[in-house]
Amino acid sequence: MIILVVILVFGCLVFFLRFRKRKPQEPTRDQEMTGYENRITPDDKINKAAIDSGSVGQNLAPGYEPVRDVHVSPTYEDVGLPTWAEPWNVLWDNFIVGTKVLRKGQFGEVLYGGVMIAGELCKAAIKKLQEHASPAERKIFLDEFLSMTKIGYHPNIVMLLGACQHEGELYVAMEYLPNGDLRSYLRNARSMDSEESISSDLLQFALDVAKGMQHLAATGVIHRDLAARNILLDENLVAKISDYSLSRGEDTYMQTSQTRVPARWLSLESLTSKTYTTESDVWSYGILLWEIVTAGGTPYPGIPTGVLASKLKNGYRMPKPTNCDSKIYDLMLKCWREKPDERPSFKNIVSVLTTMTENQDDQMYMIPSPRSGEQNVNINLEFEDK
């Protein structure tokens, strides 16, 4: 019996040692790992070159919710997004970044591209931080992204689609709006050959923006750069607010950085004490309303920026454009009241403009300026965006 036990133990030991020396089995073809590439697979039936040709469809439901189930591939990667941004994470496999620049900002640019959502490629405007951005600029970029995640869906605010961090760069995808910015649209309308009136469009633009700003104010976001150049138009000419950036828990934001600000759109208190509130956004809305009426005119034409604050403090306000109704101009003046708490709320502005749109058949509130050789007299390019 003892001899039998010794033989069994010895046999097991030999088997164990031979097993450890065996060469690992090579993986079969089905077990091989596919290398990571930034591409859309043929199974998705998407042509990447379509992004540059502009032939990709854009199908988004009107009430589309934040992107949460966009991972159509089982592949995983460490994208490095902040924890609060995880619900908006889109894999790099599902991003297409084109070379066409749609817009350029102070420290970033917006590129034409696409993003996969639930297996469907949607056109996108992809915001990317400049390669050599400073830490402060990166923080501002992240703050803008954070603001976008908080506001939820609204038909008059540019919709966030998702984000991805790839090779140290953060890409934020927003819905693509094919008709560009409102200021360019208005200026192009000045030279239209047809006699078609866009009066109803002008008033609707104003109402669309007011509705979007009402939503931003309700969610605690201060825009700080509300202007026609930051309003984008979709395929149906619905106006949507873009480049909203300041989300604060308090009601007032005090600027301490050296970030460039657009002086001609700022309220008196923003110019003099660098404070920003929803009420200062209301002032800027009044300037935007003036831009709409004047078909993209430069605010305070002929007045140097350096003397603007003192003139406003002494009571100066832009005169009434000849082509708008007195009720529209009265709304502008209310937005430009010196005391912020005396300005109308965006809720009140929406109510006033809604009534006007319902009465358009009986009264014209905005009439496009007649075309003439003097049509560009109120555009001062040297003063814009400064």
C-alpha positions in Angstrom: 0.0 0.0 0.0 2.8 2.4 1.0 4.7 1.7 -2.3 1.5 2.3 -4.3 1.0 5.7 -2.7 4.6 6.7 -3.3 4.2 5.8 -7.0 1.0 7.9 -7.4 2.6 10.9 -5.7 5.7 10.6 -8.0 3.5 10.3 -11.1 1.6 13.5 -10.2 4.8 15.4 -9.6 6.2 14.5 -13.0 2.9 15.4 -14.8 2.8 18.8 -13.1 6.4 19.7 -14.1 5.8 18.7 -17.7 2.6 20.8 -17.8 4.5 23.9 -16.7 7.0 23.5 -19.5 4.4 23.4 -22.2 4.5 26.4 -24.6 1.4 28.6 -24.4 -1.1 27.9 -27.1 -1.2 30.5 -29.9 -4.5 32.4 -30.1 -6.9 31.4 -32.9 -8.1 33.9 -35.5 -11.3 34.5 -33.6 -9.3 35.3 -30.4 -7.0 38.0 -32.0 -7.4 41.6 -30.7 -8.1 44.2 -33.3 -5.9 47.3 -33.2 -7.5 50.6 -32.2 -8.2 52.9 -35.1 -10.2 56.1 -35.5 -12.5 54.8 -38.1 -16.1 53.8 -38.7 -16.4 50.1 -39.7 -18.0 49.1 -43.0 -20.8 47.5 -41.0 -22.0 51.0 -40.1 -22.4 51.8 -43.8 -21.0 55.3 -43.2 -18.6 57.1 -45.7 -16.1 59.1 -43.7 -15.5 61.4 -46.7 -19.1 62.4 -46.6 -18.3 64.8 -43.7 -16.2 67.0 -46.1 -18.8 66.8 -48.9 -21.6 67.7 -46.6 -23.8 64.8 -47.6 -24.3 63.2 -44.2 -27.9 63.2 -42.9 -28.8 65.0 -39.7 -31.8 63.3 -38.0 -32.3 64.4 -34.4 -35.6 64.2 -32.6 -37.0 67.5 -31.4 -36.8 66.4 -27.8 -33.5 64.6 -28.0 -32.1 64.0 -24.5 -28.4 64.0 -23.6 -26.2 61.4 -25.3 -26.0 58.4 -22.9 -26.2 55.3 -25.0 -23.9 56.1 -27.9 -21.5 53.3 -27.4 -22.4 51.2 -30.4 -19.1 49.3 -30.2 -18.0 47.0 -27.3 -14.6 48.6 -27.4 -13.6 50.6 -24.2 -11.0 53.2 -23.7 -9.8 55.6 -21.0 -10.9 58.9 -22.3 -9.9 60.9 -19.3 -13.0 63.0 -19.0 -14.0 64.4 -15.6 -16.4 62.3 -13.6 -19.3 64.7 -14.1 -18.8 64.4 -17.9 -19.1 60.6 -18.1 -22.8 60.6 -19.2 -21.7 62.5 -22.3 -18.7 60.3 -23.1 -18.5 59.3 -26.8 -15.7 56.9 -27.9 -13.2 58.2 -30.4 -14.3 55.5 -32.7 -17.6 57.3 -33.0 -16.1 60.7 -33.7 -15.3 62.1 -37.1 -13.4 65.4 -37.1 -13.1 67.2 -40.4 -10.7 69.9 -41.6 -13.3 72.5 -42.4 -13.2 75.3 -39.8 -16.7 76.6 -39.1 -15.7 79.3 -36.5 -12.7 80.5 -34.6 -12.7 81.9 -31.1 -10.3 83.4 -28.7 -8.6 80.1 -27.8 -10.4 77.5 -29.7 -12.0 76.6 -33.1 -15.1 74.8 -34.3 -14.6 72.1 -36.9 -17.2 70.4 -39.2 -17.6 66.7 -38.4 -19.9 64.0 -37.2 -20.7 61.8 -34.3 -22.3 58.4 -34.1 -25.5 58.3 -32.0 -27.3 55.0 -31.5 -25.7 53.7 -34.7 -26.6 56.8 -36.9 -24.0 59.4 -38.0 -25.2 63.0 -37.3 -23.6 66.1 -38.5 -21.8 68.0 -35.8 -19.9 71.2 -35.0 -17.0 70.0 -33.0 -15.3 72.5 -30.7 -11.6 71.9 -30.0 -9.2 73.7 -27.8 -6.1 75.1 -29.5 -3.1 72.9 -29.2 -1.0 75.3 -27.1 -3.8 76.6 -24.9 -2.8 77.7 -21.4 -4.1 76.0 -18.2 -6.4 79.0 -17.6 -7.8 78.6 -21.1 -8.3 74.9 -20.6 -10.3 75.6 -17.4 -12.5 78.1 -19.3 -13.1 75.5 -22.0 -14.1 72.9 -19.3 -16.3 75.4 -17.6 -18.1 76.0 -20.9 -18.6 72.3 -21.3 -19.9 72.0 -17.8 -22.4 74.7 -18.4 -23.7 72.8 -21.5 -24.2 69.7 -19.5 -26.4 71.5 -17.0 -29.0 73.2 -19.1 -30.8 70.3 -20.7 -32.6 70.4 -24.0 -34.3 73.6 -25.3 -35.3 74.2 -29.0 -33.6 77.7 -28.9 -30.2 76.6 -27.5 -27.5 74.8 -29.4 -27.7 71.1 -28.3 -24.8 69.2 -26.8 -24.2 65.8 -28.5 -21.3 64.4 -26.6 -17.5 64.8 -25.9 -14.3 62.8 -26.2 -10.8 63.3 -25.0 -8.2 61.9 -27.4 -4.4 62.1 -27.2 -4.7 64.9 -24.6 -7.2 67.0 -26.6 -10.8 67.6 -25.6 -13.4 67.5 -28.3 -17.0 68.7 -27.6 -19.6 67.9 -30.3 -22.7 70.2 -30.7 -25.5 70.1 -33.2 -24.6 71.4 -36.7 -26.7 74.4 -37.8 -26.4 74.9 -41.6 -27.5 78.5 -41.9 -24.7 80.0 -39.9 -24.8 82.9 -37.5 -27.6 85.5 -37.3 -25.4 88.5 -38.0 -24.1 87.1 -41.3 -27.6 86.1 -42.3 -28.9 89.6 -41.6 -26.1 91.3 -43.5 -26.6 88.9 -46.5 -30.3 89.8 -46.5 -29.4 93.4 -47.1 -28.3 92.5 -50.7 -31.1 90.2 -51.6 -32.3 90.8 -55.2 -35.9 89.8 -54.4 -38.5 92.0 -52.8 -39.5 89.3 -50.4 -40.0 90.8 -46.9 -38.3 89.1 -43.9 -40.2 91.2 -41.4 -41.9 88.1 -39.8 -38.5 86.4 -39.6 -36.9 89.3 -37.8 -39.5 89.3 -35.0 -39.3 85.5 -34.7 -35.6 85.7 -34.4 -36.0 88.1 -31.4 -38.6 85.8 -29.8 -36.5 82.7 -30.3 -33.5 84.3 -28.6 -35.6 85.6 -25.7 -37.0 82.1 -25.1 -33.6 80.6 -25.1 -32.3 83.2 -22.7 -35.3 82.7 -20.4 -34.2 79.0 -20.1 -30.6 79.9 -19.5 -31.5 82.3 -16.8 -33.8 79.7 -15.1 -30.8 77.2 -15.0 -28.4 79.7 -13.5 -26.3 80.4 -16.6 -25.0 83.9 -17.4 -24.2 84.2 -21.1 -21.9 87.3 -20.9 -21.5 87.4 -24.7 -25.0 87.6 -26.1 -24.8 89.0 -29.6 -26.1 88.2 -33.1 -22.8 86.6 -34.0 -23.4 84.0 -31.3 -26.9 83.1 -32.5 -27.0 80.2 -35.0 -29.8 79.3 -37.4 -30.9 75.8 -38.3 -32.3 74.6 -41.6 -35.7 76.0 -40.7 -34.2 79.4 -39.6 -34.9 78.7 -35.9 -32.5 80.8 -33.9 -30.5 79.0 -31.3 -28.1 80.5 -28.7 -24.5 79.3 -28.7 -21.3 80.1 -26.8 -23.0 80.4 -23.4 -20.2 80.0 -20.9 -20.7 81.0 -17.3 -22.6 78.8 -14.9 -22.5 80.1 -11.3 -24.2 79.2 -8.1 -24.5 82.9 -7.2 -26.4 85.6 -9.0 -23.4 87.8 -9.8 -20.1 87.0 -11.6 -17.1 89.3 -11.1 -14.5 89.1 -13.8 -11.0 88.9 -12.5 -9.2 87.5 -15.6 -7.9 89.4 -18.6 -10.2 87.6 -21.0 -11.2 89.8 -23.9 -14.8 91.1 -23.7 -17.0 92.6 -26.4 -17.5 96.1 -25.0 -20.3 97.3 -27.4 -22.6 94.6 -26.2 -21.9 95.0 -22.4 -24.1 96.6 -19.9 -23.0 99.8 -18.1 -22.2 97.9 -14.9 -20.2 95.3 -16.8 -18.2 98.0 -18.5 -17.5 100.0 -15.3 -17.2 97.3 -12.6 -16.8 94.0 -14.6 -19.9 92.5 -13.0 -22.2 90.2 -14.9 -25.7 89.0 -14.0 -28.8 87.9 -15.8 -29.8 91.5 -15.8 -26.6 92.4 -17.7 -27.6 89.8 -20.2 -30.9 91.6 -20.6 -29.0 94.8 -21.6 -27.0 92.7 -24.2 -30.3 91.4 -25.5 -31.4 95.0 -26.1 -28.3 95.4 -28.2 -29.0 92.2 -30.1 -32.5 93.5 -30.8 -31.0 96.6 -32.3 -28.8 94.4 -34.4 -31.8 92.5 -35.7 -33.7 95.7 -36.6 -30.7 97.2 -38.4 -29.9 94.0 -40.3 -26.6 93.4 -38.6 -25.4 96.9 -37.9 -22.5 97.6 -35.5 -23.8 99.0 -32.2 -23.0 102.6 -31.4 -21.8 103.4 -35.0 -19.3 106.1 -35.1 -18.6 106.2 -31.4 -15.0 105.1 -30.3 -15.0 102.3 -27.8 -12.9 104.2 -25.4 -15.6 106.8 -24.7 -18.5 104.5 -24.7 -18.7 103.9 -20.9 -18.7 107.6 -20.1 -21.4 108.4 -22.7 -23.7 105.6 -21.4 -23.1 106.8 -17.8 -24.2 110.3 -18.9 -27.5 108.9 -20.3 -26.7 108.3 -23.9 -28.6 105.5 -25.6 -28.7 104.6 -29.3 -31.5 106.4 -31.1 -34.5 104.7 -32.6 -33.9 103.0 -36.0 -36.2 104.4 -38.6 -37.5 101.0 -39.7 -38.8 99.7 -36.3 -42.0 100.3 -34.4 -42.0 102.5 -31.3 -43.0 99.5 -29.2 -39.8 97.6 -30.2 -37.7 100.6 -29.4 -39.4 101.0 -26.1 -38.4 97.4 -25.3 -34.8 98.3 -26.2 -34.8 101.3 -23.9 -36.2 99.2 -21.0 -33.3 96.7 -21.5 -30.9 99.6 -21.3 -32.1 101.1 -18.0 -29.2 102.0 -15.8 -30.4 100.2 -12.7 -30.3 96.4 -13.4 -33.4 95.6 -11.2 -35.5 98.0 -13.4 -34.9 96.0 -16.6 -37.5 93.5 -17.8 -37.0 89.8 -17.1 -36.6 87.5 -20.1 -39.9 86.0 -19.1 -41.5 89.4 -19.5 -39.7 90.0 -22.8 -41.0 86.6 -24.2 -44.5 87.7 -23.2 -44.3 91.0 -25.0 -42.8 89.6 -28.2 -45.3 86.7 -28.2 -48.1 89.2 -28.3 -46.4 91.1 -31.1 -46.0 87.9 -33.2 -49.6 87.2 -32.8 -50.5 90.7 -34.1 -48.2 90.7 -37.1 -51.0 90.5 -39.6 -52.4 93.8 -38.3 -49.1 95.7 -37.6 -45.5 95.6 -38.8 -43.1 95.9 -35.9 -39.9 95.5 -37.9 -39.4 96.5 -41.6 -36.2 95.6 -43.4 -34.2 98.7 -44.4 -34.5 99.5 -48.2 -31.5 98.5 -50.3 -29.4 101.4 -51.3 -25.7 102.4 -51.8 -25.8 103.5 -48.1 -26.9 100.1 -46.8 -23.6 99.4 -45.0 -23.3 102.8 -43.4 -23.9 101.4 -39.8 -21.3 98.6 -40.1 -17.9 99.5 -38.5 -15.7 96.4 -38.8 -12.9 98.0 -36.8 -15.1 98.2 -33.7 -16.6 94.7 -33.9 -15.9 92.0 -31.3 -13.6 94.3 -29.4 
